[in-house]
Amino acid sequence: MQALLSNLLAQNRALTAQGMVANYIPELAKVDPQLLGICVMDIDNNEYSVGDYDVSFTIQSISKIITFICALMDCDFDKIFQTISVEPTADGFNSIASLEIKNMHKPLNPMINAGAIATIPFVQGATYTEKFNRIFDFMKTMTGNPALSINQQVYRSESLTGNRNRALAYYMKSTGIIDGDAEELLDVYFRLCSVNVTCKDLAAMGVVLANNGIVPKSNHRIVSKKICHIVKAVMSTCGLYNESGTFAAHVGIPAKSGVGGGIIAVVPKSMGIGVFSPALDDKGNSIAGMKILADLSQELDLYIY
Ligand SMILES: NC(=O)CC[C@H](N)C(=O)O
């Protein structure tokens, strides 16, 4: 496995020159596009890491999985699904039009910006600070990494320039999808996107989902099987935004990307994978990351369909 991963990184390294790092968040524009890393953890506690697997990057939209899990743990499923659908989208991850034109103002799914912002209020906590702490603490539990921290530069950069996300939140306030203080809610969203993680952290989260909620290292259940099923299904259909269909066809495993360049992928009952390469395609997905996952899926016959 170690040799296979080394080969896949070498074969796909040239792809890091394609695409662009996310530059709509000024601080992300500074990230080195040549970084490339992967980590695989399986449910038998084997771990394989290659390349820049230990380099930190911001989790960005991959945090949407943790927010969704916390909401599903803390609130009736029905209540959540009355406000946020679980349908794929053909629009970009920060689309405003889809909120107005499609689906009666409901965000299409929790894996795009509008849906993630609307999911946060369902997480337990009397204040937004408490809701943030709940999600951040659970991120630490899922990764098994209590030292996770926020990248303050990226957080400030997102908070200063996140006008598209503000537009989404205020639009949803106007239609009653969210209520309360939109700025406080957005602040939770920006902070969650700015958490520093590595490929190892993503693989550790992924293997918990692969193992249907039981941490392989401790044998402790931290998420119900039912919630793991829902989350993996929504990752499969919505995890790469409006490129989820292509990814399902070519890679065939549940995954979630972020504009920091990370992708978490889950092979049910087998392994969690974290891959990182910051150069993105026009949909906001890591080009080399997707290709390495496609090759790995092909090599090991990982397709779930
Ligand atoms: N696709 C992403 O990773 C988007 C997250 C980013 N923080 C944003 O709100 O735009």
The ligand as a Tripos MOL2 file, in Angstrom:
@<TRIPOS>MOLECULE
LIG
   10     9     1     0     0
SMALL
NO_CHARGES

@<TRIPOS>ATOM
      1 N1        -16.1540   25.0710   -0.8700 N.am      1 LIG1
      2 C1        -15.6100   25.4990    0.2460 C.2       1 LIG1
      3 O1        -14.7110   24.8910    0.7900 O.2       1 LIG1
      4 C2        -16.1560   26.8040    0.7060 C.3       1 LIG1
      5 C3        -15.7210   27.2020    2.0740 C.3       1 LIG1
      6 C4        -15.3180   28.6360    2.1480 C.3       1 LIG1
      7 N2        -14.9500   28.9480    3.4820 N.3       1 LIG1
      8 C5        -16.4520   29.5170    1.6860 C.2       1 LIG1
      9 O2        -17.3010   29.7980    2.4510 O.co2     1 LIG1
     10 O3        -16.5200   29.9440    0.5830 O.co2     1 LIG1
@<TRIPOS>BOND
     1     1     2 1
     2     2     3 2
     3     2     4 1
     4     4     5 1
     5     5     6 1
     6     6     7 1
     7     6     8 1
     8     8     9 2
     9     8    10 1
@<TRIPOS>SUBSTRUCTURE
     1 LIG1         1 GROUP 0 **** ****
